[in-house]
């Protein structure tokens, strides 16, 4: 991730841009600025972001982790 210097609105930590997520992501609390859920599995609700996206109708290709 590339350094950006932006402060996280949730914890005040440093945000870095994640090319995978396409969003600013906090290095401390993993908050994704401007997103509710992400393909990486993060979700503001604390649930499984990938599953929440699928349930919302998104088509997500399976990935090898």
Secondary structure as UniProt FT lines:
FT   STRAND          2..7
FT   TURN            9..11
FT   STRAND          14..18
FT   TURN            19..22
FT   STRAND          23..26
FT   TURN            27..29
FT   TURN            33..34
FT   TURN            39..40
FT   TURN            44..45
FT   HELIX           49..55
FT   TURN            56..57
//
